[in-house]
Amino acid sequence: MGCSPTLALGIGVAALGLGCASGGEANDPPGGLSGVLSGSGSGLGPLGETSDGADPTEPEGGSSGSDAADSSSGGDESGPPPDDEPEPGGDSGGDADPEPLPPALPTCGDAALDPGEQCDDGNVVDGDACVHCQNARCGDGVQYLGTEQCDDGNGDNGDACLSSCAAASCGDAVLHDGVEVCDDGTNNGSYGGCMPSCAALAPHCGDGDVTASEQCDPEDQLPFDNVECADDTCLYDFGGIPQLYCNGTCSWAGGYGCDQADADVLCQLVTGDASSTASDYDLAYTQNAPGFACPGVGVNMGTMPEFGVNLTVWYQDFNLIATHGAGVVVVNPTCT
């Protein structure tokens, strides 16, 4: 029959009984090293006492080494009385019952609505209306199955999941970074829009091609030194042209010669605004500069209804006086 260590608990030091009497039961006190040192080193517990009160494990004439060491330390901790072994779990100072453990803290998933919880459906399954005991919402980073197509927990509309928790797709009018070239929500290939695939822009200003709605394209080199092509409209920019020739029968509008109607035409051409009129202007002799020429002279630019001018526009990109002589022109208009 085996012999196992005997452990007796006390306040302070624990002593292990490592032996047993020949033929005795394991953990049987007689012949063993059972016992508990008191905190003051004044005596042994009752498990080690003999019939006459002496401890059979203590050498004659003195205390055990561990008892002596405890006494020499000067410890004054009070322990249980020698004849009263402390109850398991009790404290060293009395017979009071130990404090009961506090009740388990409420946990998410116990089906009880606790402080700080918006909901508790009794489970910890993500994807339903209650997520981590909070009401499911777009942006919480958990896809609400059957309601949300996605939920990546951010407000970035340029990724695969929109801030509305809908999956990004061609036609949602939101540009998916790195995937779509364009997305105007219509994507029917109309001018200035996007192709149906969202993989290419539809014909637009700046694509290098002059379409029916354009007068020019910034990507193309114009054959003029004094006229530019507007980057945003692909229409001619005549803002720097100072004069319109309207001498005699060369009138552009109104009666014979230069008048208010001719000044208004000049304002419409230089501003690109069909509603523009001249609140003031001057008449002068032909300037040594480019200008709008007498009909039939210079370059035929076609009609310009975009500017409100339905007449054929004739333009000369060099010194107008060289071809027209000292005629009358409209200059210095105040355009409104």
ABEGO torsion letter per residue (X at the ends): XBBBBBBBBBBGBBBBBABBBBGBBBGBABGBABEBBBAAGAEBBAAABBAAGBBAABBBGBBBAAAAAAAAAGBABBBBBAABBBBBGBBAABABBBBBBBBBBBBBGAGBBBBGBABBAGBABBGBABBGGBBBBBGAGBBBBGABABBAGBABAABABBAAGBBBBBGAGBBBBGABABBAGAGAGBBGBBBAAGABBBBBBGAGBBBAABABBAABBBABAABBBBAAAGBBBAAABABBBABEAABABEBBEBBAAAAAAAAAAAAGBAABBBABBBBBBBBBBBBBBBBGBEBBAEBBAAAGBABBBBBBABBAAAAAEBBBBBBGBBBX
